[in-house]
């Protein structure tokens, strides 16, 4: 049997351990992003972090856009990969490059996004079945067209 003072000390120590473990979590809760937000952040980079992002000055010309709806991509059961070659506020200066890529047989997707109330167009090349194929496409685009791009997964869009 423990003496009353020893019991009080043991109870005080246990209480101190429990409070010491519990209180920091109450005061500073862990910052964990919900899974959908984390997936979105992993897939997309904001335009100022895109390696190929360029600002293009505005000129009025008719532009042929290829819209890719979210549901169209999710209907595919396989994960698709592409190379993003840039994000643009206006497509007039990149349109010749898009036309050249299409004429060479590449799949080019222009994905419009609303960024701070203004349209932003992400240009994706390819719709490939593997990440390694997308990486080799990125190298090919760099060599043939001098386009810096990065690989991204289309399945979570």
N, C-alpha and C positions, 0 to 999 in steps of 0.2 A: 504494500500500500504506500501511496505517496502522501506526504504531509500536505496540509492545506496550502502552504506557501509554494511548494513544488508544483502542485496542481495549477495554481494561479500563474506561475511562470510558464509552464508548458502550454496552457491555454493562451496566454499572451503571445508567446512565440508563434503558435499555430495561427492565431489571428493576424499577427504581423505578416506572416508568410502569405496568407490568403489575400489580405488587403494589398500587399506589395505586388502580388501577381495580377490582381483584378483591377486595381485603380489605374495603372498606366493605360490599360485597354479602354477604360471608360473615358479618361481624359484625352488620349490620343488614339482613336480607333484606327485600325489598319486601313490603308487606302487601296482598295481592290476594285478594279474596274469590272463592271458587269460583262459577261462573256460577249454579247453582241457588240458592245462598244469596243472591246479589245480586238475582236476579229476585224472590225471596220478599220481600226487604227493600224493593224498589221497589214491589211491589204492596200490601203491608200496612204499616200503621203500628202500633206497639204501642198499646195502649189509652190510655196516658197522653199520646200524641201525636195521637190522633184528635181532630179539631176538634169533632166532635159527641158525644164520649164523655161519659157522665154516669153517676154511680153511683146506683143505684136501691135503696131500702130494700126488704126482703123482706116480702111478704105472701103468704099461701097462697090461691091461686085456681087453678082449672084453666086451663091455657094450651094453646092450639092452636099447635103448632109445625109449620113447613114445613121438613123436612130436605132439603138439597140435597147429594147425594153428589158426591164428587170426580169419579168416572168419568162421571156424567151430563153435567157441564160439558165434559169433555175430548172427549166423543163429537162435539160440535159442531165443525165444521171452521172456522166463522167465529169471530172474536173477539167476545165479548159484553162490554158495558159496563154498569155500574150506578152508583147513587149510594148511598154508605153514609151513613146518617143517624145512626148511633150504635153504641156497644158497651155492652152492659148485662150486669150480673151476674144480674139478675132481670128478667123481662119484664112484671111485673104493672102497672107504671105506663105502659109504652109500648104495652101491648096495645090500649087504646082507639084510639090513633093508627094502629096496624097495621090494626085493623078498619075505621077510617074510610078509610084509603088503599085497602084492598081494595074497599070499597063504591063508591069513586069510579073503580074500574077499573084501578088500578095493580097491577103485579106486585110482591109483597113476599116477599122470601126471608129467613128467619131462619137464619143460619149459625152453628151451635154450634162453639166452639173451646175447647180445654183450655188455660188460661193459669195456670201455677204450680199445677196440680192442682185448679183451680176452674173451673167452666164460665163461659164468656163468650159472649154471644150478639151477633153482628154483624147489624145490620138493613140489608138492601140493598133498594133500590127500583128496579124496572126491570130489563129484560134486553134492552138495546139493541144495535144493530149498529154504532154509531159513537160515538166519543168526543164529537163535537160534539152529538149528540142527548142524550147523558148530561149534558153541561154545561147544555144548555137545560132538561133535566128538573130538574137541581139548582136552577136559578133559579126554575123553576115551583114546586118544593116550598118554597123559601124564601118566595116571595110568597104562595102559597095557604095553606100550613100552618105557616109560621114555623119550618121545619126547616132547620137548617144541615147541609149534607152535603158530601161530596167524591166525586169521580169515581174509580172504580177499574175495573181490567180483570178480568173473570171467567175469562178463558181460561187463566190459569196456576195456577188453584186445584187 
